[in-house]
Amino acid sequence: NKIENLTDDLATHKEDYVEQKRVIENIKAKNDTVLDFDKNHLKNGDFEYGTHGNFVADEWVKSNKVISKNYLEYDGVNKVQKINTLYGDQAICQPFVSALGDKIYYEVDIKAKVNDGDINLWIGLGNDPNGNFTTDVKLTELGLNRGVYTSIRTDMGYLGLFASGGIHSNAIVKSVYIINLTTRFGKGNEPTIEEIEEY
């Protein structure tokens, strides 16, 4: 009986060990994927390359409604993007795939403000770079703005940064880091913001 009990006990501990190993490897995989900047679903999210003085950095698309660099301008010396537009149809954007219910992780590093006013920068989705974008997440803080939100939109084709309500977005952005956690990990397997922040 003692031998049988010992065998059962060892089997239980082995199951616990295998489960703990699985959890650790799962967290490590999430960490490596989520926090690896090369895995950004946007191209040139750190504004590393582009032509100084253009409206936007390379890989980014601007709305054709923006015709003044008072609103959008790429600083190729400091590798930052000025976004000081007024409305949801004046976005800087990139192609992006998402579906209703997808969990989207975002990190937007706002290095400075254009003027002394409040920051009014939004993340949202649009069907057309020149059309209106949905107001999904409002960013208001200098420094790193990060979180996870659940998309309430069907696939629209583009993800953009813009202002809303006729108030300047008032942001000089250092980096934009976006991951569709649902397409990366599968529905129900997305890491939480707590897991991302911990690791």
N, C-alpha and C positions, 0 to 999 in steps of 0.2 A: 504493500500500500504506500509506503514511504517513497518507493521508487516511482510509482505511478503519480503520486502527488508532486514529486520533484519534476517529473517530466511535464506535467500539466502546467506547473509554475513557470518552467523555462519557456514553454510554448507561449504562455501569456506574455511574458517579458519580451519574447522575440516579436510578437505582434505589436506590442507597445513601441519597441525599438523601430520596427519597420514603419509604423505610422508616424513616429517622430521624425524619422529620416525623410519620409515623404513630405511632411509639412515644411521641414527646413529647406528641402530642395525646391519645393513649390515657391516658398517665399524668396529664396535666392534667385530663382528664375524670373519671378516678378520684378525683383529689384534690378537685376541685370537689364531686363527689357525696358522697364518703365523709366529708369533713371539714366539710361544710356542716351546721351544727346543725339547720337547718330541715328537713333530709332525714331526721331521726331517725324510725325506724319506730314509736316510742312517742310518744304525745301528752303534753305538759306534762312532758317528761323532765327539765327543769331546775327543776321544782317552783315555777314562777313565779307560778302562781295557785291559789287555794283559800281556804278559810275557816280562819283561825287557830284552832287548838284542835280541829279535826276529826281523826278517825282518820287520814285520808289526804288528800293534795292532790286537786284536781279531775282528772278523767279516770282516776284510779287506782281499783282495786277491791280491797277487803280481804276476807279470809276471814271468814265469819260466826262462826268459832270464836274470833276475837279480840274480847273484850268489855271489855278494860281498856286505857286509854291508857298504862299502864306498858309496853305492848308496841308500840303504833303510835300516833304522834301527828304531825300536821303543824304545823310552826312557820311561820306565814305572815309573821312579822316578818323572820326570817332566811332564808326561802325554802328550808328544809331539811325532810327527812322522817326522823323517828326510826323505825328498824326494830330492834326488840329482842325478836323472837319466839323461839320455842324449837324448833318442828318444821316439817316440810315441808307441813303442812296449815294453816299460819298465814301465808299469803303476802300480799304486796301485788303486784297484777298488772295486766296489760292484755291485750287481745286481740292475738295475734301469729300470723302465718302462717309455717310452716316445714315442711320435709319431711326425710325421712331423707337424710343426706349433704349437706345445706345447710351452707354456711360462714357462721357468725354472728360479726359483729364487735361487741365490747362495750367500752364505757367507763363505769366507775362511779366517781364521785368521792366518796370517803368523807371528809367534812370533819372528823369527830371520833368518838370512842367515847362510848358512854353511861356506861360505868364503866371501871375500870382493867384489866379482863380482855382476853382476845384477841378479835379480830373473827372471827365465824363466819357470814359472809353468803354465801348461795348464789344462783346464777342457775340456773333450770330451767324446764321446761315442765309444763303441767297441762291436763287436760280440763275442769276445773271450778275456779272461784276458791276453792271451799270444800273441795276435795279435796287429795290429796297431789301435790306437785310433784317432778319428777325432779331429782336432785342432779347437775347438769352441770358447773358451774364454781364453785369456791370462791374467795371474795375475802377476803383477810386483811390487807391493807395500808391504812394511812391514806393519803389522797391519791388519785391516779388509778390505778385498776386497769384495765388494757386488754389486749386480745388477740383472737385469732380461734380459734374452736373449730368442729369439725365435728359437727353434730347427729347423734346416733345414735337419734333418735326420729322416728316418723311424726308427721304434723301433729296437734297436741293442742289447739290453739286459744288457749292463754294462755301468756305468759311472765311469770315471777314472781321476786321477791326474798324470801328467807326464811331461816330457820335450819334446822339439822339436828341430830339426836341429843340433844335436850334441853339444848343449850348455847345461851345467848342469842346472837343475831346481833350485838348490841352495836355498832350502826352508826348514825351520823347522816349521811344521804346528801344531797349537794349536787346531783348530777345523775346521770341514767342515760341512756345513749346507745346504742341498739341498731340495727344494720343487718343485714338478711339479704343478704349479699353475693351470694348465688347468684340470688335473685330480682331483685336490682338490676342485676347485670352479665351474668348468664347462667352456666350451669354451665361450668367450665373457664376462665372469664374473670375470676374473682374476684381482686382485689388481695391481695397477701400482707400480713402485719403489717409487714414491713420496708418495703414501698412506702408503706403508710399512715403509718408513723412518719417516713419520710424526707421526705414531702411534707405 
